[in-house]
Amino acid sequence: MTAYRAERSPILTSNASLTFSFVAWKLLCLGTVFALGEACASDNDPATSSSNGTSAASGTGGVPAIDNWDIAQQNQRLGRALNLGNCLDAPKEGDWGAVLTKQDFVQAAALGFDSVRVPVRWSAHVAAEPPYAIDEGFLERVDWAVAQALSNHLRAVVDVHHFVSLMAQPAQYADVLTSIWKQLAEHYKNYGPELYFELLNEPTGEVTAALWNAWAPQLISTIRESNPKRSIIVGGVGNSIGGLLGLELSEDPYLIGTFHFYDPQQFAFQGLDSSLGTGAPGGKKWYGSESDVSVINAQFQQVVDWQTRHGRPILLGEFGTSNLADIDSRVRYTAYIADYASSRGWSYAIWDNHGDMAIRNQATGEVYQGIIDALMRPKETFEATRVALPPVTLPTGPSVLIDDFEDALGDRPDQTFVMSAKASVTGSTADHSEWSCSADPTTNWVGVNDAPLVTYEMAASKNLKTNMHDAVGNVGFAGKGLRFAGQLGGNSSYASVGVGLQGQFGVDWLDLTALTALSFRAKGTGVMRMMLVSDYCLNHYAAGQNWGQIGMDFTLDSDWSQFVLNVADFDASPWSPAAQDGVTWAKVRDRITYLAFGFSGALAGPVEVYLDDVRLHGIGYDAFGFNYSEP
């Protein structure tokens, strides 16, 4: 997980759905936590705390010793875990405003957690020359953390976190990673099964899937020299679902597969400065509606299928939400993911105890009780807090109907409502782009109405009609509408339909400075993205990369829904050059060329979309060069 260094003021809200008995039990636990914290104030100084790992590992004063190393039971024992991030994984503990104390472990146990995951930046504490010895003082500090976990009846996961140099220069630092695990394996070889190893957090950068699939078995073999049964946790590239699907594991019987999950990223990371480029303004909600959960279900089903094929237990090693998200959304989201994980037998670890995605207010220490309930009683909490039908309110004021596919002017796909209206009022025959398909040439998407795909690019080069000419039918919300369906391949990067908004390309850029929202009706399957395309990047990138896309994601239901996408929520597409260039709506709003509704290639599988009543809010028809009043 990328660490968030700037501490912010999170929102504290109580969960009204709690039962009295559960609240009373929690208060009793928390009272114990704070009482212990006050009684042991001097013990909270990490510099004066000593390690007692071996005795705890053998069952004395800690987790009862067990002899059963069965990997399925080992994963079950991990249960509900808490990430203790932003401490030992900082360049130096304390650099990011957080230091581990005894109370972190006491509180985790009192709240009901079964385990803690301890992210560790070992690479900042090894010698520069072979054999890359780990600093003894830092190793003792990690020993202390493990001992604190075990003495509080918590299992402990120790990983290799934030090995930045390795990600940039894997060939140069591969021996360092091997040496770290050789030393750790030897150091902890006498610990019981309550201690787990995790090979590498989020391998990224130059650590490709092929390289990681070659390395992981070697690292496992290194650990097995001294730890023949130690539970080892292994994820794929990026610890993403896609990375897990591409992970190749040996026949070793003591391995646990893992992945991390922060989707939808615009919700989970809102307001945070993420290295993933997905930081977004606050105000994004997660309701737990049919469309919300269907998107997560589709992604998680891939993990279930992988688990079935490979017969490996699963740890959802990280998931969480920004403290800047509203607490009700955070509770619903956390509860749904925890419920799904527990129903599939996965263990799961929330991110985290410190930082901008924490389970508690870092200024006051007050726990976000709703999130704890979501982790400990997920199904009950989700059902009590979900909003099956999120409220939608259409903006008031001026608006422009882009298309309803059935207007009195005889609208058709090659002339939108707005251009038909302009022609009827002014007699203008100005050139205007038609609704058209656009798709990655490698996609196996079959196009509109199951016809062979004819994209805008193909039509322009071969003088063909696009599929849009046949796409309007009696499939709309109250009559006609636009339908497109087909199959996205796993290697496809995009597929979309859209319409030009300007007149002559490169001259009549549309000024949408006053735009406040875009609304439409839609139904179907999957996740879509509304995109407004600008030429802002025209002078910033080479030919073929001179576009920028601003918009937002939305999820489709099987029934018609009214969608209102507010300008305040628009962000650059993560895969757009605009995102790389830090483009914002304020920079591109006066040079808009195109409106598109598209699928990400991450959504492999069948798609079907019905679209109707597309409207711009906050502007009038004069933005298109004429005056008009809708009948």
Helices and strands as residue ranges (DSSP letters): H 20-39, G 41-44, G 46-48, H 53-57, H 71-78, E 80-83, H 102-111, E 115-118, G 122-125, H 136-151, E 155-159, H 164-168, H 170-187, E 195-198, H 209-224, E 232-235, G 237-239, H 241-245, E 255-261, H 265-268, H 290-310, E 314-319, H 327-343, E 347-351, H 369-376, H 378-385, E 399-403, H 417-426, E 436-439, G 448-450, H 456-462, G 467-470, E 472-473, E 481-488, E 494-500, E 517-524, E 527-534, G 536-539, E 548-555, E 561-566, G 567-569, E 571-572, H 577-580, H 585-588, E 592-600, E 605-617, G 621-624
